Amino acid sequence: MKLRHTLMASAAVIAASAASTSANADTELTFVWHAGTCADALVEIAKDYPDKSVTIVPALVPYGPEWHNKIASEFAIQGDAFDFAMWDSQSTAEFAGGGHAVKINDIFADSDYLSAEIFPASSLSQYGEYPDGSGEFYGLPANQDAYGLMYRKDLFEDPDEQVAFKEKYGRDLRVPETYQEAKEVAEFFTRPDEGLYGWGQMGGREYDFATTASNSFLWSFGGELYNPETFEVQGYLNSPASIDGVQAYVDMFQFGPPGSGNWGFDEVNAAFQQGQLAMAMQWFYFNGSNADPEVNKFAKDTGFGILPGAVGRDGKFRRQFSVGGQGMGINKYSEKLPELVKFMEWYFQPEQQERYAAVCQTGLKAVLDSPDWQGLNSYNAQFSKALQYLNDYWHLPEYPVLLDQLQEEVSNAVSGSKTVEQALTDAAKKHERTLQRAGHEIKRSDSTPEVPDQEIAPVGMDDVVPVNN
């Protein structure tokens, strides 16, 4: 794949940089990330770094709390056991707010290549800006991700299924544009006696499994996690719109296999690859394996798209879903910043990011905008569309506590130990206590403002790109 590398540093400059450091002692640059395809890609690409006095050393852990805690615990002792790390977008507030991350603006000011302009503005903000809207960045969009939809084309395109669906619901069978439509399609394809279920989604209590999924429903129905201006949570997290959204999420478990309320992403993948699911919401990160016939025996019949939106009780259509992936941040306590910046200047060149983007989702604008990259497989173009619908958790230093509290209460709703309304009300009360203890003043407003609708049309079948198109 060839792009016009308009911002690419010359080979002579890179070679000169390598030569200037060749006399130095060997340097190891250690990074922390969760184990997986993207970390493996970084390690493989780094083997070709021209400065052979520098070695990139991975310190990989499983996805989840252990990954976050490995970074947080090192920062807590102001240690330099790692030099840079990939952390979740919402963790930027925690790590930058604690004074542990290097401010990227200073690097932009001194670098001949790295600058804000080589990344999409929204991506740089989502993965590195703190506080929101400040223009101060503490991470670069190294690995973008978004929730998406995968579905069985052979089921949706079967003439008999199409006739039966229209007879039952009075409309054509199609990939759902709204969660209201998704519920009908999921109900139609749920056939336990055939080992087939209509919908798969994450619901597990671990880390952020349940809430990344439920938030996507909550926002699309017009709900909000809180008011970032007043720090009010009650009246937002437990508003009628938020309750509608999380209730719709909980209701979808009736169309999944028994036990799916405890699923993480591995279980969603396994069930889909085994032919148990007609549709599933899953991160784009996993589309490479789900499009691989050696991994998914239904790969040739698998279509990929973006998640539905919803029509709220106000009659307005909205579509928002969770941002995933990670930004690359720098440990303030590392003594190897000059060597690391030189590596980053090389790693974020289009040539290296093309290689990375062959298996993961880059944050480099030159590659994302390339028709070559968008046409590389059956889902990259869909990912580009998904970027406009992303939303995120709280960008606050209190994020880990808020997350655990919301995970607990959404899990209570999934298990049925609490109603959705009670679970969200309890979570709202906990969140406000947490925010108050952290020093945030909660300013009560007279009324909860209306959530504006999005001027975005729903996607139809023409916008969903199947595998092997």
DRENLO-637346 format. One record per residue (C-alpha): residue in three letters; x, y, z; residue number from 1. Coordinates in Angstrom, 3 decimals, padded with zeros to 6 digits. Layout:
{ALA {X Y Z} NUM};
...
This chain:
{MET {000.000 000.000 000.000} 1};
{LYS {001.547 003.297 -001.116} 2};
{LEU {000.537 006.736 000.160} 3};
{ARG {001.887 010.204 -000.499} 4};
{HIS {003.989 010.763 002.563} 5};
{THR {003.818 014.527 002.495} 6};
{LEU {004.850 014.842 006.124} 7};
{MET {007.347 012.021 006.152} 8};
{ALA {010.890 012.774 007.267} 9};
{SER {013.564 011.861 004.773} 10};
{ALA {015.553 008.673 005.064} 11};
{ALA {018.674 010.799 005.353} 12};
{VAL {017.319 012.559 008.442} 13};
{ILE {016.432 009.266 010.091} 14};
{ALA {019.804 007.803 009.250} 15};
{ALA {021.557 010.869 010.653} 16};
{SER {019.539 010.569 013.830} 17};
{ALA {020.546 006.947 014.152} 18};
{ALA {024.191 007.767 013.539} 19};
{SER {024.198 010.513 016.145} 20};
{THR {023.170 008.057 018.851} 21};
{SER {025.151 005.047 017.711} 22};
{ALA {027.978 005.900 020.041} 23};
{ASN {025.665 005.986 023.033} 24};
{ALA {025.088 003.095 025.365} 25};
{ASP {022.218 000.823 024.394} 26};
{THR {018.826 002.092 025.538} 27};
{GLU {015.757 000.059 026.381} 28};
{LEU {012.412 001.807 026.057} 29};
{THR {009.798 -000.188 027.949} 30};
{PHE {006.076 000.156 027.316} 31};
{VAL {003.020 -001.162 029.150} 32};
{TRP {-000.058 -002.333 027.280} 33};
{HIS {-002.525 -005.163 027.330} 34};
{ALA {-001.423 -008.217 025.385} 35};
{GLY {-002.895 -008.621 021.921} 36};
{THR {-002.629 -007.981 018.207} 37};
{CYS {-001.871 -004.266 018.435} 38};
{ALA {000.912 -004.638 020.997} 39};
{ASP {002.424 -007.395 018.885} 40};
{ALA {002.309 -005.122 015.843} 41};
{LEU {004.155 -002.339 017.670} 42};
{VAL {006.882 -004.738 018.766} 43};
{GLU {007.298 -006.134 015.257} 44};
{ILE {007.442 -002.695 013.626} 45};
{ALA {009.923 -001.455 016.238} 46};
{LYS {012.398 -004.128 015.159} 47};
{ASP {013.041 -002.017 012.064} 48};
{TYR {013.824 001.173 013.974} 49};
{PRO {017.037 002.478 012.357} 50};
{ASP {018.729 003.365 015.640} 51};
{LYS {019.950 -000.086 016.684} 52};
{SER {021.165 001.232 020.015} 53};
{VAL {017.511 001.474 021.055} 54};
{THR {015.368 -001.561 021.861} 55};
{ILE {011.612 -001.439 022.467} 56};
{VAL {010.692 -003.762 025.335} 57};
{PRO {007.067 -004.802 025.933} 58};
{ALA {005.672 -005.225 029.450} 59};
{LEU {002.316 -006.763 028.596} 60};
{VAL {-000.505 -007.756 030.917} 61};
{PRO {-004.064 -009.044 030.364} 62};
{TYR {-006.798 -006.578 029.437} 63};
{GLY {-008.624 -005.255 032.457} 64};
{PRO {-007.819 -003.981 035.947} 65};
{GLU {-004.339 -005.529 036.029} 66};
{TRP {-003.316 -003.437 033.024} 67};
{HIS {-004.614 -000.199 034.511} 68};
{ASN {-003.193 -001.004 037.935} 69};
{LYS {000.281 -001.754 036.560} 70};
{ILE {000.455 001.777 035.207} 71};
{ALA {-001.205 003.413 038.211} 72};
{SER {000.966 001.636 040.784} 73};
{GLU {004.186 002.702 039.042} 74};
{PHE {002.964 006.288 038.915} 75};
{ALA {002.052 006.115 042.598} 76};
{ILE {005.719 005.565 043.519} 77};
{GLN {006.940 007.935 040.800} 78};
{GLY {008.829 005.031 039.287} 79};
{ASP {010.464 004.579 035.910} 80};
{ALA {009.942 000.850 035.356} 81};
{PHE {008.316 001.803 032.059} 82};
{ASP {008.906 004.760 029.757} 83};
{PHE {005.625 004.954 027.888} 84};
{ALA {002.272 003.239 028.022} 85};
{MET {-000.956 002.824 026.135} 86};
{TRP {-003.878 003.605 028.432} 87};
{ASP {-007.614 003.994 027.994} 88};
{SER {-008.861 007.406 026.914} 89};
{GLN {-010.657 008.032 030.173} 90};
{SER {-007.487 007.250 032.160} 91};
{THR {-005.810 010.357 030.741} 92};
{ALA {-007.605 012.471 033.328} 93};
{GLU {-006.426 010.198 036.123} 94};
{PHE {-002.778 010.066 035.048} 95};
{ALA {-002.419 013.613 033.720} 96};
{GLY {-004.495 015.004 036.566} 97};
{GLY {-002.129 013.305 038.987} 98};
{GLY {000.849 014.982 037.354} 99};
{HIS {002.371 011.723 036.080} 100};
{ALA {002.256 012.194 032.294} 101};
{VAL {004.441 014.302 030.026} 102};
{LYS {002.641 017.156 028.318} 103};
{ILE {002.680 016.432 024.601} 104};
{ASN {002.315 020.110 023.672} 105};
{ASP {005.959 020.604 024.653} 106};
{ILE {006.978 017.812 022.282} 107};
{PHE {004.884 019.318 019.491} 108};
{ALA {006.657 022.650 019.990} 109};
{ASP {010.149 021.157 019.651} 110};
{SER {009.588 018.410 017.063} 111};
{ASP {010.094 018.850 013.340} 112};
{TYR {007.452 016.208 012.652} 113};
{LEU {005.123 015.508 015.565} 114};
{SER {002.300 018.006 015.696} 115};
{ALA {-001.408 018.166 016.431} 116};
{GLU {-002.140 018.519 012.717} 117};
{ILE {-001.087 014.966 011.795} 118};
{PHE {-003.923 013.506 013.896} 119};
{PRO {-007.682 014.032 013.554} 120};
{ALA {-008.645 016.772 016.006} 121};
{SER {-011.413 014.685 017.577} 122};
{SER {-009.103 011.707 018.022} 123};
{LEU {-006.343 013.751 019.611} 124};
{SER {-008.917 015.200 021.984} 125};
{GLN {-010.473 011.854 022.897} 126};
{TYR {-007.188 010.081 023.548} 127};
{GLY {-005.044 012.827 024.972} 128};
{GLU {-006.751 016.064 026.006} 129};
{TYR {-007.094 017.031 029.648} 130};
{PRO {-009.022 018.933 030.839} 131};
{ASP {-011.628 018.702 028.072} 132};
{GLY {-011.438 021.670 025.742} 133};
{SER {-008.161 022.920 027.225} 134};
{GLY {-005.953 022.232 024.216} 135};
{GLU {-003.488 020.493 026.532} 136};
{PHE {-002.552 016.964 025.456} 137};
{TYR {-001.001 014.111 027.394} 138};
{GLY {-001.343 011.313 024.882} 139};
{LEU {-001.427 010.532 021.168} 140};
{PRO {-004.115 008.410 019.452} 141};
{ALA {-002.027 005.277 019.045} 142};
{ASN {-004.817 002.726 018.811} 143};
{GLN {-008.304 003.929 017.996} 144};
{ASP {-011.318 001.690 018.461} 145};
{ALA {-015.089 001.879 018.455} 146};
{TYR {-018.032 -000.389 019.063} 147};
{GLY {-019.512 -001.889 015.930} 148};
{LEU {-022.004 -004.447 014.701} 149};
{MET {-021.418 -007.808 013.062} 150};
{TYR {-024.169 -009.933 011.588} 151};
{ARG {-024.830 -013.077 009.563} 152};
{LYS {-025.440 -012.149 005.929} 153};
{ASP {-026.648 -015.635 005.084} 154};
{LEU {-029.515 -015.257 007.559} 155};
{PHE {-030.462 -011.724 006.577} 156};
{GLU {-030.365 -012.490 002.848} 157};
{ASP {-032.206 -015.817 002.991} 158};
{PRO {-035.479 -015.421 000.970} 159};
{ASP {-037.447 -017.655 003.328} 160};
{GLU {-036.295 -015.692 006.353} 161};
{GLN {-037.201 -012.440 004.614} 162};
{VAL {-040.725 -013.636 003.861} 163};
{ALA {-041.257 -014.976 007.376} 164};
{PHE {-039.986 -011.784 008.974} 165};
{LYS {-042.247 -009.572 006.869} 166};
{GLU {-045.255 -011.712 007.665} 167};
{LYS {-044.561 -011.376 011.392} 168};
{TYR {-043.464 -007.739 011.674} 169};
{GLY {-044.942 -006.087 008.592} 170};
{ARG {-041.634 -004.687 007.335} 171};
{ASP {-038.599 -005.855 005.389} 172};
{LEU {-035.808 -007.721 007.136} 173};
{ARG {-032.709 -005.541 007.207} 174};
{VAL {-029.732 -004.726 009.390} 175};
{PRO {-031.322 -002.643 012.167} 176};
{GLU {-031.052 001.138 012.108} 177};
{THR {-032.468 001.536 015.632} 178};
{TYR {-032.385 -000.529 018.806} 179};
{GLN {-036.154 -000.813 018.493} 180};
{GLU {-035.640 -002.593 015.169} 181};
{ALA {-032.760 -004.615 016.628} 182};
{LYS {-035.064 -006.006 019.304} 183};
{GLU {-037.492 -007.319 016.681} 184};
{VAL {-034.741 -008.832 014.544} 185};
{ALA {-033.127 -010.416 017.608} 186};
{GLU {-036.457 -011.860 018.699} 187};
{PHE {-037.051 -013.273 015.227} 188};
{PHE {-033.724 -015.098 015.078} 189};
{THR {-033.789 -016.412 018.637} 190};
{ARG {-034.358 -020.167 018.248} 191};
{PRO {-032.877 -022.025 021.219} 192};
{ASP {-033.952 -025.416 019.847} 193};
{GLU {-031.725 -024.711 016.819} 194};
{GLY {-028.849 -023.349 018.893} 195};
{LEU {-029.374 -019.893 017.363} 196};
{TYR {-029.842 -016.609 019.215} 197};
{GLY {-030.565 -013.154 017.884} 198};
{TRP {-028.143 -010.938 019.776} 199};
{GLY {-024.826 -011.059 021.603} 200};
{GLN {-023.329 -008.366 023.856} 201};
{MET {-021.051 -007.990 026.832} 202};
{GLY {-022.535 -007.890 030.321} 203};
{GLY {-019.731 -008.971 032.629} 204};
{ARG {-018.924 -007.227 035.899} 205};
{GLU {-015.188 -007.168 035.135} 206};
{TYR {-013.487 -003.840 034.319} 207};
{ASP {-015.718 -001.955 031.822} 208};
{PHE {-017.498 -004.821 030.059} 209};
{ALA {-021.104 -004.025 031.010} 210};
{THR {-020.875 -000.244 030.915} 211};
{THR {-019.165 000.220 027.545} 212};
{ALA {-022.114 -001.706 026.131} 213};
{SER {-024.892 -000.166 028.231} 214};
{ASN {-023.586 003.382 027.731} 215};
{SER {-024.042 002.933 023.995} 216};
{PHE {-027.750 002.342 024.586} 217};
{LEU {-028.033 005.058 027.248} 218};
{TRP {-026.594 007.815 025.052} 219};
{SER {-028.568 006.767 021.985} 220};
{PHE {-031.834 007.021 023.914} 221};
{GLY {-030.871 010.560 024.975} 222};
{GLY {-029.410 009.810 028.396} 223};
{GLU {-026.258 011.193 029.988} 224};
{LEU {-023.839 010.005 032.673} 225};
{TYR {-023.703 013.417 034.353} 226};
{ASN {-023.611 017.150 033.750} 227};
{PRO {-019.937 018.114 033.309} 228};
{GLU {-020.707 021.775 034.020} 229};
{THR {-022.566 021.342 037.329} 230};
{PHE {-021.353 017.842 038.294} 231};
{GLU {-024.956 016.792 038.836} 232};
{VAL {-025.493 013.064 038.406} 233};
{GLN {-028.973 012.629 039.832} 234};
{GLY {-031.448 013.619 037.178} 235};
{TYR {-028.994 012.657 034.442} 236};
{LEU {-027.764 009.116 035.039} 237};
{ASN {-031.224 008.146 036.310} 238};
{SER {-033.254 010.328 033.948} 239};
{PRO {-036.151 008.704 032.056} 240};
{ALA {-034.034 008.688 028.884} 241};
{SER {-031.094 006.998 030.637} 242};
{ILE {-033.412 004.431 032.196} 243};
{ASP {-034.990 003.738 028.802} 244};
{GLY {-031.575 003.136 027.277} 245};
{VAL {-030.216 000.812 029.949} 246};
{GLN {-033.551 -001.022 030.077} 247};
{ALA {-033.291 -001.631 026.328} 248};
{TYR {-029.763 -002.987 026.889} 249};
{VAL {-030.925 -005.304 029.684} 250};
{ASP {-033.877 -006.512 027.606} 251};
{MET {-031.554 -007.664 024.815} 252};
{PHE {-030.111 -010.409 027.017} 253};
{GLN {-033.333 -012.384 026.568} 254};
{PHE {-032.235 -012.879 022.959} 255};
{GLY {-028.778 -014.158 023.864} 256};
{PRO {-027.559 -017.572 025.010} 257};
{PRO {-028.028 -018.515 028.671} 258};
{GLY {-025.340 -016.892 030.799} 259};
{SER {-024.561 -014.122 028.327} 260};
{GLY {-025.172 -011.579 031.066} 261};
{ASN {-021.703 -012.491 032.325} 262};
{TRP {-019.942 -012.274 028.979} 263};
{GLY {-016.829 -010.352 028.037} 264};
{PHE {-015.513 -009.850 024.510} 265};
{ASP {-013.998 -013.346 024.275} 266};
{GLU {-017.383 -014.969 024.858} 267};
{VAL {-019.064 -012.729 022.281} 268};
{ASN {-016.440 -013.691 019.693} 269};
{ALA {-016.633 -017.398 020.481} 270};
{ALA {-020.428 -017.515 020.249} 271};
{PHE {-020.473 -015.646 016.961} 272};
{GLN {-017.695 -017.734 015.441} 273};
{GLN {-019.535 -020.905 016.418} 274};
{GLY {-022.698 -019.774 014.643} 275};
{GLN {-024.782 -019.160 017.755} 276};
{LEU {-025.529 -015.487 017.035} 277};
{ALA {-027.336 -013.694 014.228} 278};
{MET {-025.992 -010.311 015.396} 279};
{ALA {-023.502 -009.064 017.956} 280};
{MET {-022.122 -005.766 019.156} 281};
{GLN {-018.344 -005.958 019.299} 282};
{TRP {-015.264 -003.762 019.087} 283};
{PHE {-013.764 -003.128 015.648} 284};
{TYR {-010.492 -004.343 017.205} 285};
{PHE {-011.721 -007.920 016.753} 286};
{ASN {-012.914 -007.650 013.155} 287};
{GLY {-009.633 -008.955 011.775} 288};
{SER {-010.159 -012.310 013.467} 289};
{ASN {-013.907 -012.368 012.844} 290};
{ALA {-013.238 -011.824 009.123} 291};
{ASP {-010.649 -014.606 009.052} 292};
{PRO {-011.978 -017.961 007.749} 293};
{GLU {-009.345 -019.772 009.789} 294};
{VAL {-010.828 -018.293 012.966} 295};
{ASN {-014.492 -017.784 012.109} 296};
{LYS {-016.085 -020.530 010.047} 297};
{PHE {-018.848 -018.076 009.113} 298};
{ALA {-016.384 -015.414 007.954} 299};
{LYS {-017.587 -015.364 004.344} 300};
{ASP {-021.131 -014.782 005.608} 301};
{THR {-020.191 -012.118 008.151} 302};
{GLY {-021.121 -008.499 007.550} 303};
{PHE {-019.826 -005.521 009.500} 304};
{GLY {-021.463 -002.193 010.218} 305};
{ILE {-021.912 000.466 012.846} 306};
{LEU {-024.238 000.133 015.808} 307};
{PRO {-027.862 001.244 015.638} 308};
{GLY {-029.163 004.436 017.139} 309};
{ALA {-032.468 004.874 018.919} 310};
{VAL {-035.610 006.920 018.809} 311};
{GLY {-036.054 008.429 022.246} 312};
{ARG {-039.307 009.086 024.025} 313};
{ASP {-039.102 012.605 022.578} 314};
{GLY {-039.319 011.146 019.077} 315};
{LYS {-035.790 012.181 018.133} 316};
{PHE {-033.214 009.867 016.591} 317};
{ARG {-029.747 009.736 018.121} 318};
{ARG {-026.728 007.508 017.614} 319};
{GLN {-023.808 007.395 020.024} 320};
{PHE {-021.620 004.557 021.192} 321};
{SER {-018.519 003.922 023.235} 322};
{VAL {-015.045 004.891 022.142} 323};
{GLY {-012.415 002.218 022.667} 324};
{GLY {-008.729 001.905 022.078} 325};
{GLN {-005.889 003.705 023.771} 326};
{GLY {-003.656 006.729 023.607} 327};
{MET {000.121 006.624 023.945} 328};
{GLY {001.324 008.533 026.994} 329};
{ILE {004.789 009.148 028.408} 330};
{ASN {005.908 008.472 031.959} 331};
{LYS {007.027 011.772 033.488} 332};
{TYR {009.578 009.928 035.630} 333};
{SER {011.387 008.296 032.714} 334};
{GLU {014.927 009.565 032.136} 335};
{LYS {014.856 008.562 028.469} 336};
{LEU {012.599 011.230 027.008} 337};
{PRO {014.974 012.317 024.192} 338};
{GLU {015.368 008.738 022.949} 339};
{LEU {011.631 008.116 023.249} 340};
{VAL {010.681 011.237 021.308} 341};
{LYS {013.012 010.215 018.470} 342};
{PHE {011.363 006.801 018.378} 343};
{MET {007.885 008.376 018.353} 344};
{GLU {008.900 010.659 015.483} 345};
{TRP {009.808 007.543 013.526} 346};
{TYR {006.913 005.350 014.684} 347};
{PHE {004.210 007.865 013.766} 348};
{GLN {005.504 008.250 010.210} 349};
{PRO {002.951 007.072 007.610} 350};
{GLU {005.224 004.189 006.532} 351};
{GLN {005.163 002.643 010.005} 352};
{GLN {001.506 003.463 010.599} 353};
{GLU {000.522 001.820 007.318} 354};
{ARG {002.009 -001.405 008.660} 355};
{TYR {000.233 -000.967 011.977} 356};
{ALA {-003.060 -000.082 010.293} 357};
{ALA {-003.004 -003.357 008.367} 358};
{VAL {-004.034 -005.103 011.595} 359};
{CYS {-005.244 -002.348 013.968} 360};
{GLN {-006.854 001.083 013.799} 361};
{THR {-004.278 003.863 013.535} 362};
{GLY {-004.745 007.416 014.745} 363};
{LEU {-002.647 008.987 011.977} 364};
{LYS {-004.768 011.179 009.703} 365};
{ALA {-002.740 010.531 006.527} 366};
{VAL {-003.513 006.819 006.762} 367};
{LEU {-007.119 007.106 007.985} 368};
{ASP {-008.009 009.377 005.067} 369};
{SER {-006.372 007.132 002.492} 370};
{PRO {-008.684 005.293 000.047} 371};
{ASP {-006.097 002.514 000.067} 372};
{TRP {-006.598 001.947 003.796} 373};
{GLN {-010.371 002.313 003.666} 374};
{GLY {-010.537 -000.267 000.900} 375};
{LEU {-008.061 -002.656 002.507} 376};
{ASN {-010.772 -004.876 004.008} 377};
{SER {-014.505 -005.083 004.569} 378};
{TYR {-014.723 -002.953 007.706} 379};
{ASN {-012.227 -000.065 007.596} 380};
{ALA {-014.676 002.185 005.761} 381};
{GLN {-017.268 001.413 008.423} 382};
{PHE {-014.761 002.296 011.120} 383};
{SER {-014.226 005.686 009.501} 384};
{LYS {-017.977 006.286 009.734} 385};
{ALA {-018.064 005.109 013.330} 386};
{LEU {-015.606 007.802 014.444} 387};
{GLN {-018.273 010.507 014.164} 388};
{TYR {-020.591 008.819 016.678} 389};
{LEU {-018.194 008.239 019.589} 390};
{ASN {-018.774 009.227 023.194} 391};
{ASP {-016.817 008.490 026.347} 392};
{TYR {-016.981 008.125 030.095} 393};
{TRP {-016.139 010.941 032.495} 394};
{HIS {-012.766 012.566 031.797} 395};
{LEU {-012.106 013.027 035.491} 396};
{PRO {-009.349 011.812 037.822} 397};
{GLU {-012.073 009.980 039.781} 398};
{TYR {-012.806 007.790 036.765} 399};
{PRO {-011.663 004.429 038.277} 400};
{VAL {-014.001 004.802 041.264} 401};
{LEU {-016.904 006.041 039.151} 402};
{LEU {-016.408 003.151 036.736} 403};
{ASP {-016.435 000.508 039.433} 404};
{GLN {-019.581 001.964 040.972} 405};
{LEU {-021.416 002.068 037.660} 406};
{GLN {-020.213 -001.418 036.714} 407};
{GLU {-021.605 -002.743 039.986} 408};
{GLU {-025.009 -001.175 039.535} 409};
{VAL {-025.421 -001.992 035.837} 410};
{SER {-024.467 -005.575 036.705} 411};
{ASN {-027.190 -005.533 039.361} 412};
{ALA {-029.668 -004.525 036.668} 413};
{VAL {-028.426 -007.239 034.292} 414};
{SER {-028.745 -009.921 036.971} 415};
{GLY {-032.193 -008.698 037.987} 416};
{SER {-031.220 -008.058 041.600} 417};
{LYS {-032.326 -004.448 041.060} 418};
{THR {-034.586 -002.724 038.595} 419};
{VAL {-032.829 -000.522 036.076} 420};
{GLU {-034.288 002.576 037.723} 421};
{GLN {-033.118 001.553 041.182} 422};
{ALA {-029.659 000.562 039.940} 423};
{LEU {-029.111 003.874 038.141} 424};
{THR {-030.494 005.878 041.048} 425};
{ASP {-028.136 004.106 043.450} 426};
{ALA {-025.234 004.673 041.061} 427};
{ALA {-026.122 008.370 040.770} 428};
{LYS {-026.073 008.783 044.550} 429};
{LYS {-022.712 007.001 044.814} 430};
{HIS {-021.255 009.113 042.034} 431};
{GLU {-022.283 012.367 043.633} 432};
{ARG {-020.768 011.319 046.954} 433};
{THR {-017.544 010.372 045.151} 434};
{LEU {-017.399 013.684 043.311} 435};
{GLN {-018.098 015.652 046.481} 436};
{ARG {-015.386 013.819 048.402} 437};
{ALA {-012.989 014.683 045.567} 438};
{GLY {-013.772 018.367 046.032} 439};
{HIS {-016.226 018.933 043.192} 440};
{GLU {-019.077 021.264 044.067} 441};
{ILE {-022.421 019.976 042.811} 442};
{LYS {-024.484 022.914 041.605} 443};
{ARG {-028.142 022.027 041.473} 444};
{SER {-030.019 023.477 038.532} 445};
{ASP {-033.726 024.185 038.555} 446};
{SER {-034.385 021.710 035.787} 447};
{THR {-032.548 019.126 033.769} 448};
{PRO {-031.857 020.623 030.326} 449};
{GLU {-033.116 018.844 027.278} 450};
{VAL {-030.520 016.691 025.543} 451};
{PRO {-030.197 017.992 021.963} 452};
{ASP {-030.894 015.633 019.126} 453};
{GLN {-028.261 014.855 016.505} 454};
{GLU {-028.796 015.935 012.924} 455};
{ILE {-027.701 012.537 011.673} 456};
{ALA {-029.677 010.274 009.393} 457};
{PRO {-029.832 006.549 010.163} 458};
{VAL {-027.754 004.236 008.030} 459};
{GLY {-029.415 001.733 005.769} 460};
{MET {-028.326 -001.477 004.113} 461};
{ASP {-026.285 000.434 001.529} 462};
{ASP {-024.059 001.732 004.324} 463};
{VAL {-023.191 -001.692 005.699} 464};
{VAL {-020.198 -003.315 004.025} 465};
{PRO {-020.184 -007.149 004.008} 466};
{VAL {-017.137 -009.375 004.107} 467};
{ASN {-015.627 -010.186 000.711} 468};
{ASN {-017.657 -007.458 -000.912} 469};
